[in-house]
């Protein structure tokens, strides 16, 4: 039978020591990583082998990796490579759209100013003929 341990008093000093000890801990090195992370690390080399120049299939790459103890099917490797490409495109799109938004906002503000000026001029003229300020192509 296990005897209950006496927790005793926990002093502020013990807490401070414990916090200091916990802060000093380094992250553990993980032995296993996910298949997604493994493919992310090997992506460049897999893409090189499956390029037209080298001509290997994903199944052949899978067989090579199985010899090293990495058991992923060719279709799983292909899927994960595609997912990594998608996420990279999303990241690039987001960062480039942030740059574009700044310039697009100034263009939009300029367009609105021009449109308002034209509208005011048209409405103030006695002979007001219809003016099309819309964007896009006209249908003939």
GUSEVO-185606 format. One line per field, with one value per residue (C-alpha): residue number from 1; residue in three letters; x, y, z. Coordinates in pm, whole numbers, plus 50000, padded with zeros to 5 digits. Layout:
! residues N
nuvex <- c(NUM; ...)
fikol <- c(ALA; ...)
px <- c(X; ...)
py <- c(Y; ...)
pz <- c(Z; ...)
//
This chain:
! residues 140
nuvex <- c(1; 2; 3; 4; 5; 6; 7; 8; 9; 10; 11; 12; 13; 14; 15; 16; 17; 18; 19; 20; 21; 22; 23; 24; 25; 26; 27; 28; 29; 30; 31; 32; 33; 34; 35; 36; 37; 38; 39; 40; 41; 42; 43; 44; 45; 46; 47; 48; 49; 50; 51; 52; 53; 54; 55; 56; 57; 58; 59; 60; 61; 62; 63; 64; 65; 66; 67; 68; 69; 70; 71; 72; 73; 74; 75; 76; 77; 78; 79; 80; 81; 82; 83; 84; 85; 86; 87; 88; 89; 90; 91; 92; 93; 94; 95; 96; 97; 98; 99; 100; 101; 102; 103; 104; 105; 106; 107; 108; 109; 110; 111; 112; 113; 114; 115; 116; 117; 118; 119; 120; 121; 122; 123; 124; 125; 126; 127; 128; 129; 130; 131; 132; 133; 134; 135; 136; 137; 138; 139; 140)
fikol <- c(UNK; UNK; UNK; UNK; UNK; UNK; UNK; UNK; UNK; UNK; UNK; UNK; UNK; UNK; UNK; UNK; UNK; UNK; UNK; UNK; UNK; UNK; UNK; UNK; UNK; UNK; UNK; UNK; UNK; UNK; UNK; UNK; UNK; UNK; UNK; UNK; UNK; UNK; UNK; UNK; UNK; UNK; UNK; UNK; UNK; UNK; UNK; UNK; UNK; UNK; UNK; UNK; UNK; UNK; UNK; UNK; UNK; UNK; UNK; UNK; UNK; UNK; UNK; UNK; UNK; UNK; UNK; UNK; UNK; UNK; UNK; UNK; UNK; UNK; UNK; UNK; UNK; UNK; UNK; UNK; UNK; UNK; UNK; UNK; UNK; UNK; UNK; UNK; UNK; UNK; UNK; UNK; UNK; UNK; UNK; UNK; UNK; UNK; UNK; UNK; UNK; UNK; UNK; UNK; UNK; UNK; UNK; UNK; UNK; UNK; UNK; UNK; UNK; UNK; UNK; UNK; UNK; UNK; UNK; UNK; UNK; UNK; UNK; UNK; UNK; UNK; UNK; UNK; UNK; UNK; UNK; UNK; UNK; UNK; UNK; UNK; UNK; UNK; UNK; UNK)
px <- c(50000; 50128; 50158; 50036; 50322; 50327; 50323; 50421; 50414; 50485; 50668; 50710; 51080; 51005; 50774; 51043; 51296; 51052; 50976; 51347; 51408; 51115; 51232; 51580; 51456; 51549; 51300; 51316; 51453; 51178; 51275; 50971; 50827; 50507; 50502; 50412; 50720; 50941; 50824; 50866; 51231; 51288; 51068; 51345; 51512; 51188; 51085; 51428; 51398; 51042; 51127; 51140; 51520; 51549; 51223; 51155; 50797; 50662; 50631; 51001; 51085; 50862; 51059; 51388; 51256; 51120; 51475; 51560; 51267; 51037; 50710; 50506; 50323; 50395; 50045; 50089; 50419; 50259; 49964; 50190; 50407; 50090; 49973; 50308; 50290; 49938; 50039; 50339; 50116; 49878; 50166; 50308; 49961; 49898; 50229; 50200; 49836; 49941; 50178; 49911; 49643; 49838; 49877; 49523; 49378; 49550; 49434; 49076; 49083; 49211; 48940; 48671; 48801; 48800; 48452; 48315; 48469; 48321; 47981; 47980; 48076; 47809; 47533; 47628; 47605; 47271; 47294; 47345; 47405; 47439; 47795; 47905; 48163; 48136; 48429; 48472; 48418; 48114; 47903; 47851)
py <- c(50000; 50347; 50588; 50943; 51189; 51482; 51791; 52011; 52384; 52550; 52872; 53168; 53087; 52735; 52879; 53123; 52839; 52622; 52902; 52961; 52588; 52564; 52871; 52726; 52407; 52364; 52218; 51844; 51716; 51513; 51183; 51152; 51418; 51422; 51299; 51654; 51795; 51520; 51591; 51966; 51905; 51673; 51864; 52021; 51684; 51501; 51767; 51742; 51363; 51380; 51655; 51583; 51595; 51305; 51131; 50937; 50870; 50934; 50557; 50517; 50790; 50609; 50287; 50473; 50617; 50281; 50146; 50411; 50326; 50607; 50441; 50681; 50582; 50762; 50909; 51038; 51204; 51362; 51486; 51639; 51812; 51961; 52081; 52246; 52421; 52545; 52685; 52860; 53017; 53139; 53293; 53465; 53585; 53729; 53913; 54048; 54149; 54352; 54547; 54583; 54702; 55015; 55115; 55006; 55221; 55531; 55450; 55401; 55730; 55907; 55747; 55854; 56211; 56222; 56067; 56316; 56607; 56488; 56430; 56778; 56937; 56743; 56828; 57196; 57232; 57349; 57104; 56785; 56499; 56148; 56060; 55703; 55688; 55312; 55075; 54784; 54715; 54832; 54584; 54677)
pz <- c(50000; 49915; 50203; 50144; 50129; 50367; 50148; 50439; 50415; 50082; 50147; 49915; 49901; 49771; 49507; 49392; 49374; 49180; 48933; 48880; 48824; 48580; 48384; 48341; 48175; 47810; 47561; 47522; 47196; 47033; 46885; 46658; 46431; 46229; 45870; 45759; 45932; 45791; 45435; 45494; 45580; 45282; 45036; 44829; 44771; 44696; 44445; 44283; 44246; 44110; 43861; 43488; 43502; 43750; 43667; 43987; 44089; 44437; 44484; 44406; 44656; 44907; 44853; 44909; 45235; 45352; 45331; 45592; 45817; 45699; 45602; 45389; 45073; 44748; 44745; 45102; 45008; 44701; 44909; 45176; 44914; 44764; 45105; 45169; 44831; 44910; 45247; 45091; 44825; 45095; 45291; 44982; 44880; 45225; 45241; 44886; 44936; 45241; 45017; 44747; 44990; 45071; 44707; 44616; 44892; 44761; 44406; 44526; 44715; 44404; 44189; 44434; 44434; 44053; 44037; 44290; 44100; 43772; 43934; 44084; 43752; 43564; 43811; 43815; 43436; 43294; 43007; 43201; 42967; 43109; 43208; 43268; 43546; 43595; 43588; 43354; 42986; 42796; 42607; 42243)
//
